[in-house]
Amino acid sequence: MWALEKGMYLAAYLFLGLSAVLIWVLFNSAFGWKVYCCIVLGLVAGAAIGKVTEYFTSFDFGPVSSIKDRAYTGPATVVIQGLGVGMISTVAPTVILIVTILACNALAGSYGVSIAAVGMLATLGITLATDAYGPVADNAGGLAEMAGLGPEVRAKTDSLDALGNTTAATGKGFAIGSAVLTSLSLLVAFKAQVGLGLD
């Protein structure tokens, strides 16, 4: 996974550097640097959600292994363990998003929350590019099976396919996290537009 993550980290560093230059040129004030902090918070929140998603979906970590180990006792325990792990896996991203929303709102109001969504989406291009790795690895496994290649080849393509599933789940985590921030910003903008006195 590190080989795929290097591209995401490079994109994040480039985005942070260019954002700092733009903030300095456009704002160059205390409010501008608060907006920059919101960008950083959004980017860090997206990376944290990606790491949590990787932990709960990768075969290298405990949650997936715990589901696999339940198969020794039958399919019912696999379903129960899978549901339990799936429900627990939603806690950390929810807490990350709540902390990000509250911090950005304290720094720059609803505009800060909107900019945090931009920060989270900054690495979306490279994230979706690694997401495309999954179907390629899956097709390679299918071709190896149709060609009648040995089991050692299929074992390699299966491990690559599992990694592809992890990258796909990470991409979905980014998309859902940014959708939360964006939808909250749209609701605030709608409230301001129609003049609802909900404060």
C-alpha positions as CSV (number, residue, x, y, z in Angstrom):
1,M,0.0,0.0,0.0
2,W,2.9,2.4,0.6
3,A,3.8,2.5,-3.1
4,L,0.3,3.8,-3.8
5,E,0.3,6.2,-0.8
6,K,3.4,8.0,-1.9
7,G,1.5,9.7,-4.7
8,M,-1.2,10.8,-2.4
9,Y,1.3,12.3,0.1
10,L,3.1,14.1,-2.7
11,A,-0.1,15.5,-4.0
12,A,-1.0,16.7,-0.5
13,Y,2.3,18.4,0.1
14,L,2.1,20.2,-3.3
15,F,-1.4,21.3,-2.5
16,L,-0.5,22.6,0.9
17,G,2.4,24.6,-0.6
18,L,0.4,26.1,-3.4
19,S,-2.5,26.9,-1.1
20,A,-0.1,28.8,1.3
21,V,1.1,30.9,-1.7
22,L,-2.5,31.6,-2.8
23,I,-3.6,32.5,0.8
24,W,-0.6,34.9,1.0
25,V,-1.4,36.5,-2.3
26,L,-5.2,36.8,-1.9
27,F,-5.6,37.4,1.8
28,N,-2.4,38.0,3.7
29,S,-4.4,38.6,6.8
30,A,-5.2,36.8,10.0
31,F,-8.5,35.5,8.5
32,G,-6.6,34.2,5.5
33,W,-4.4,32.0,7.6
34,K,-7.4,30.8,9.5
35,V,-8.8,29.7,6.2
36,Y,-5.5,28.0,5.5
37,C,-5.8,26.1,8.8
38,C,-9.3,24.9,7.6
39,I,-7.7,23.7,4.4
40,V,-5.1,21.8,6.4
41,L,-7.7,20.4,8.8
42,G,-9.8,19.1,5.8
43,L,-6.7,17.5,4.2
44,V,-5.7,15.9,7.5
45,A,-9.2,14.7,8.2
46,G,-9.4,13.1,4.7
47,A,-6.1,11.3,5.3
48,A,-7.2,10.1,8.7
49,I,-10.4,8.8,7.3
50,G,-8.4,7.0,4.7
51,K,-6.2,5.4,7.3
52,V,-9.1,4.3,9.4
53,T,-10.8,2.8,6.3
54,E,-7.5,1.0,5.4
55,Y,-7.3,-0.4,9.0
56,F,-10.9,-1.8,8.8
57,T,-10.7,-3.2,5.3
58,S,-7.1,-4.4,4.8
59,F,-6.2,-8.1,5.3
60,D,-3.1,-6.9,7.2
61,F,-5.0,-5.7,10.2
62,G,-7.1,-7.3,13.0
63,P,-10.7,-6.5,11.9
64,V,-10.5,-8.4,8.7
65,S,-8.6,-11.2,10.3
66,S,-11.2,-11.4,13.1
67,I,-13.9,-11.9,10.5
68,K,-11.8,-14.6,8.7
69,D,-11.2,-16.4,11.9
70,R,-15.0,-16.7,12.6
71,A,-15.3,-18.9,9.5
72,Y,-14.0,-21.9,11.5
73,T,-17.3,-22.0,13.4
74,G,-19.7,-21.4,10.5
75,P,-21.3,-18.8,8.3
76,A,-23.5,-17.3,11.0
77,T,-20.6,-16.2,13.1
78,V,-18.9,-14.6,10.0
79,V,-22.1,-12.5,9.4
80,I,-22.3,-11.5,13.0
81,Q,-18.6,-10.5,13.3
82,G,-18.8,-8.7,9.9
83,L,-21.8,-6.7,11.0
84,G,-20.1,-5.9,14.3
85,V,-16.9,-4.8,12.7
86,G,-18.8,-2.8,10.1
87,M,-20.7,-0.9,12.8
88,I,-17.7,-0.2,14.9
89,S,-15.8,1.1,11.8
90,T,-18.1,4.0,11.5
91,V,-17.3,5.5,14.9
92,A,-13.8,6.9,14.1
93,P,-14.7,8.7,10.8
94,T,-17.8,10.2,12.5
95,V,-15.6,11.6,15.3
96,I,-13.0,12.9,12.8
97,L,-15.7,14.7,10.9
98,I,-17.3,16.2,14.0
99,V,-14.0,17.5,15.3
100,T,-13.2,18.9,11.8
101,I,-16.5,20.7,11.5
102,L,-16.4,22.2,15.0
103,A,-12.7,23.3,14.6
104,C,-13.3,24.9,11.1
105,N,-16.5,26.6,12.3
106,A,-14.6,28.1,15.2
107,L,-11.8,29.3,12.9
108,A,-13.8,30.7,9.9
109,G,-17.5,29.9,10.3
110,S,-19.4,28.1,7.7
111,Y,-16.9,29.3,5.0
112,G,-14.2,27.4,6.9
113,V,-16.3,24.2,6.8
114,S,-16.7,24.7,3.0
115,I,-13.0,25.2,2.5
116,A,-12.3,22.1,4.6
117,A,-14.3,20.2,2.1
118,V,-12.0,21.6,-0.6
119,G,-9.0,20.5,1.4
120,M,-10.4,17.0,1.7
121,L,-11.0,16.8,-2.0
122,A,-7.5,18.1,-2.9
123,T,-6.1,14.7,-3.3
124,L,-9.2,13.2,-4.9
125,G,-7.6,12.8,-8.3
126,I,-4.8,10.6,-7.1
127,T,-7.1,8.8,-4.7
128,L,-9.5,7.9,-7.5
129,A,-6.5,6.9,-9.7
130,T,-5.4,4.4,-7.0
131,D,-9.1,3.3,-6.8
132,A,-8.8,2.1,-10.4
133,Y,-6.1,-0.3,-9.3
134,G,-8.8,-2.7,-7.9
135,P,-10.6,-3.6,-11.1
136,V,-7.3,-4.0,-12.9
137,A,-6.0,-6.5,-10.3
138,D,-9.4,-8.3,-10.4
139,N,-9.2,-8.7,-14.2
140,A,-5.7,-10.0,-13.9
141,G,-6.9,-12.7,-11.5
142,G,-9.7,-13.7,-13.9
143,L,-7.3,-13.8,-16.9
144,A,-4.9,-16.0,-14.9
145,E,-7.8,-18.4,-14.0
146,M,-9.1,-18.6,-17.6
147,A,-5.6,-19.2,-18.9
148,G,-5.2,-22.2,-16.6
149,L,-2.1,-20.8,-14.8
150,G,-0.8,-22.4,-11.7
151,P,-2.1,-21.8,-8.2
152,E,0.9,-19.7,-7.2
153,V,-0.1,-17.2,-9.9
154,R,-3.6,-17.1,-8.6
155,A,-2.4,-16.6,-5.1
156,K,-0.5,-13.5,-6.2
157,T,-3.4,-12.1,-8.1
158,D,-5.7,-12.8,-5.1
159,S,-3.5,-10.8,-2.8
160,L,-3.3,-7.9,-5.3
161,D,-7.1,-8.1,-5.6
162,A,-7.4,-7.8,-1.8
163,L,-5.2,-4.7,-1.9
164,G,-7.4,-3.3,-4.7
165,N,-10.5,-3.8,-2.6
166,T,-8.8,-1.8,0.2
167,T,-7.9,1.1,-2.2
168,A,-11.5,1.1,-3.4
169,A,-12.8,1.4,0.2
170,T,-10.4,4.2,0.9
171,G,-11.7,6.1,-2.1
172,K,-15.2,5.7,-0.8
173,G,-14.2,7.0,2.6
174,F,-12.8,10.2,1.0
175,A,-16.0,10.7,-1.0
176,I,-18.3,10.2,1.9
177,G,-16.3,12.5,4.2
178,S,-16.2,15.3,1.7
179,A,-19.9,14.8,0.9
180,V,-20.7,15.4,4.6
181,L,-18.8,18.7,4.7
182,T,-20.2,19.8,1.3
183,S,-23.8,19.0,2.2
184,L,-23.5,20.9,5.5
185,S,-22.1,23.9,3.6
186,L,-25.0,23.7,1.1
187,L,-27.5,23.6,3.9
188,V,-26.0,26.7,5.5
189,A,-26.0,28.5,2.1
190,F,-29.6,27.6,1.6
191,K,-30.6,28.9,5.0
192,A,-28.8,32.1,4.3
193,Q,-30.4,32.5,0.8
194,V,-34.0,31.9,2.0
195,G,-33.5,33.9,5.2
196,L,-34.6,31.3,7.7
197,G,-34.2,32.5,11.2
198,L,-33.0,29.2,12.7
199,D,-30.3,30.7,14.9
